[in-house]
Amino acid sequence: MINRLQLGFLLLLFTGFTACENDYNQIQDLQRKKLTVDEVQTVESFFSQAGKVKAKLKAPYMLRYYDSVPRVEFPRTLHVDFYNDSLVMESYLDAKRGYYYEQQNRVILNDSVVVIRLNGDTLITKELFWEQTLHKLFTNSDVEIRQKTKTIFGKGFESDEQLKNFRIDSVKGVLLVGDSKFAGN
């Protein structure tokens, strides 16, 4: 026969097991951080350093995410004009998609990335990274560099921000050309 102490202990144990039942999805919802997203149509933004305008960005659509990794996305193309200290445009770029990770000072451009310097030098690639703190552009993807007298094909690329000094990791070929009809020439 069960005495009162044993009965009380069994009731307490049973109540404890039934009271601890939680729905897994409810727990996940409580733990999930709430995501806030700003949506902007027709973006035109200027970027400056030390009080001087360095670039102007235009995009038809922008998303700004406020979560554990704050970022800005341009999912429907973007165009950026780059200026020197005298506000003269030196180069521009176009890409179908772009991502800016503010805390890391990193820009990722992908899908049909084209960078054109006004002297005609052109970079074409599928993906391009810009490490702003290192003042460096790079990719591990295939690249095509078009210049007045040659076109260089390769894989992997690193350059300064102005595309003046670049290195291609694996050159696949060089095509020498006469006067070309590439952009800017």
C-alpha positions as CSV (number, residue, x, y, z in Angstrom):
1,M,0.0,0.0,0.0
2,I,1.2,3.5,-0.8
3,N,1.5,5.9,2.1
4,R,0.7,9.6,1.8
5,L,4.3,10.6,1.4
6,Q,4.8,8.3,-1.6
7,L,1.5,9.4,-3.1
8,G,2.5,13.1,-2.7
9,F,5.8,12.4,-4.3
10,L,4.2,10.6,-7.2
11,L,1.7,13.4,-7.8
12,L,4.5,16.0,-7.7
13,L,6.6,13.9,-10.1
14,F,3.6,13.5,-12.5
15,T,2.7,17.2,-12.3
16,G,6.3,18.1,-13.1
17,F,6.3,15.9,-16.2
18,T,3.1,17.3,-17.5
19,A,3.9,20.9,-16.7
20,C,7.2,20.8,-18.7
21,E,5.6,20.0,-22.1
22,N,6.5,22.7,-24.6
23,D,5.9,22.9,-28.3
24,Y,9.3,22.9,-30.1
25,N,8.1,25.5,-32.7
26,Q,7.1,27.9,-29.9
27,I,10.5,27.6,-28.4
28,Q,12.1,28.3,-31.7
29,D,9.9,31.4,-32.3
30,L,10.9,32.8,-28.9
31,Q,14.5,32.3,-29.6
32,R,14.4,33.7,-33.2
33,K,15.5,37.3,-33.4
34,K,12.9,39.6,-35.0
35,L,14.0,40.8,-38.4
36,T,13.4,44.3,-39.5
37,V,13.7,45.2,-43.2
38,D,13.5,48.7,-44.8
39,E,12.5,48.8,-48.4
40,V,13.4,51.7,-50.7
41,Q,12.4,52.4,-54.3
42,T,14.6,54.5,-56.7
43,V,17.8,55.0,-54.7
44,E,20.3,57.7,-55.4
45,S,23.0,58.0,-52.7
46,F,26.3,59.8,-52.4
47,F,29.4,58.4,-50.6
48,S,32.1,60.7,-49.2
49,Q,35.4,60.4,-47.4
50,A,37.0,63.2,-45.5
51,G,34.2,65.5,-46.7
52,K,34.8,64.8,-50.4
53,V,32.3,63.0,-52.6
54,K,33.8,59.7,-53.8
55,A,30.9,57.9,-55.4
56,K,27.3,58.2,-56.5
57,L,25.1,55.1,-56.4
58,K,21.9,54.6,-58.3
59,A,19.6,51.6,-57.9
60,P,15.9,50.9,-58.6
61,Y,15.4,49.0,-55.4
62,M,17.2,48.5,-52.1
63,L,16.6,46.4,-48.9
64,R,18.3,47.2,-45.6
65,Y,18.3,44.4,-43.1
66,Y,18.6,44.9,-39.3
67,D,19.5,41.6,-37.9
68,S,22.6,39.8,-36.5
69,V,24.5,40.7,-39.7
70,P,23.2,44.2,-40.8
71,R,23.4,44.6,-44.5
72,V,22.1,46.5,-47.5
73,E,21.1,44.6,-50.6
74,F,20.5,45.8,-54.2
75,P,18.7,42.8,-55.8
76,R,17.6,44.6,-59.0
77,T,20.8,46.1,-60.5
78,L,23.0,49.0,-59.4
79,H,25.2,51.6,-61.0
80,V,28.0,53.5,-59.3
81,D,30.0,56.4,-60.6
82,F,33.4,57.0,-58.9
83,Y,35.0,60.4,-58.6
84,N,38.5,61.8,-57.9
85,D,39.2,64.6,-55.4
86,S,38.3,67.2,-58.0
87,L,34.8,65.6,-58.5
88,V,35.8,64.3,-62.0
89,M,34.4,60.9,-62.7
90,E,37.2,58.3,-63.1
91,S,35.3,55.1,-63.5
92,Y,31.9,53.4,-63.1
93,L,30.5,50.0,-62.4
94,D,27.3,48.1,-63.1
95,A,26.1,44.8,-61.5
96,K,22.8,42.9,-61.4
97,R,23.1,42.4,-57.6
98,G,25.1,44.0,-54.8
99,Y,25.5,43.5,-51.0
100,Y,27.0,45.9,-48.5
101,Y,28.0,44.5,-45.1
102,E,28.5,47.7,-43.0
103,Q,30.2,46.2,-40.0
104,Q,32.8,44.4,-42.1
105,N,33.2,47.3,-44.6
106,R,32.7,44.8,-47.4
107,V,30.9,45.1,-50.7
108,I,30.0,42.0,-52.8
109,L,28.9,42.5,-56.4
110,N,27.7,39.6,-58.5
111,D,26.0,38.6,-61.7
112,S,27.4,40.5,-64.7
113,V,29.8,42.8,-63.0
114,V,31.4,45.4,-65.3
115,V,33.9,48.1,-64.1
116,I,35.0,50.7,-66.7
117,R,37.7,53.3,-66.3
118,L,37.3,56.4,-68.4
119,N,40.6,55.6,-70.1
120,G,38.8,52.5,-71.5
121,D,40.2,49.8,-69.3
122,T,37.4,47.4,-68.5
123,L,37.0,44.6,-66.0
124,I,34.3,41.9,-66.6
125,T,33.6,39.2,-64.0
126,K,30.7,37.3,-62.3
127,E,31.6,38.3,-58.8
128,L,33.7,41.1,-57.3
129,F,34.6,41.8,-53.6
130,W,35.6,45.2,-52.3
131,E,37.4,45.3,-49.0
132,Q,37.1,49.0,-48.1
133,T,39.4,49.0,-45.1
134,L,42.1,47.3,-47.2
135,H,41.3,49.5,-50.3
136,K,41.4,46.3,-52.4
137,L,39.2,44.7,-55.1
138,F,39.4,40.9,-55.7
139,T,37.6,37.9,-57.1
140,N,38.3,34.1,-57.4
141,S,36.1,34.0,-60.5
142,D,37.0,34.2,-64.2
143,V,37.9,37.7,-65.3
144,E,38.3,39.5,-68.6
145,I,40.4,42.7,-68.7
146,R,40.0,44.8,-71.8
147,Q,42.6,47.4,-72.6
148,K,43.4,49.5,-75.7
149,T,46.0,47.0,-77.1
150,K,45.0,43.7,-75.5
151,T,42.4,41.6,-73.7
152,I,43.5,39.4,-70.9
153,F,41.5,36.4,-69.8
154,G,42.2,34.7,-66.4
155,K,40.9,33.3,-63.1
156,G,41.4,35.2,-59.9
157,F,42.1,38.9,-59.7
158,E,43.3,41.5,-57.2
159,S,43.6,45.2,-57.6
160,D,43.7,48.6,-55.9
161,E,40.4,50.5,-55.8
162,Q,41.3,52.5,-58.9
163,L,42.1,49.4,-61.0
164,K,45.5,50.9,-61.8
165,N,47.6,48.1,-60.4
166,F,46.2,44.6,-60.8
167,R,47.3,41.0,-60.7
168,I,45.6,38.0,-62.3
169,D,46.2,34.7,-60.5
170,S,46.0,32.4,-63.5
171,V,46.2,34.0,-66.9
172,K,44.4,31.9,-69.5
173,G,45.2,34.0,-72.5
174,V,46.1,37.3,-74.0
175,L,44.5,38.6,-77.2
176,L,46.5,41.5,-78.8
177,V,44.3,43.9,-80.7
178,G,44.8,47.1,-82.7
179,D,42.6,50.1,-82.1
180,S,39.6,48.6,-80.3
181,K,36.0,49.6,-80.1
182,F,35.7,48.7,-76.4
183,A,33.9,51.1,-74.0
184,G,35.8,54.3,-73.4
185,N,38.2,54.0,-76.3
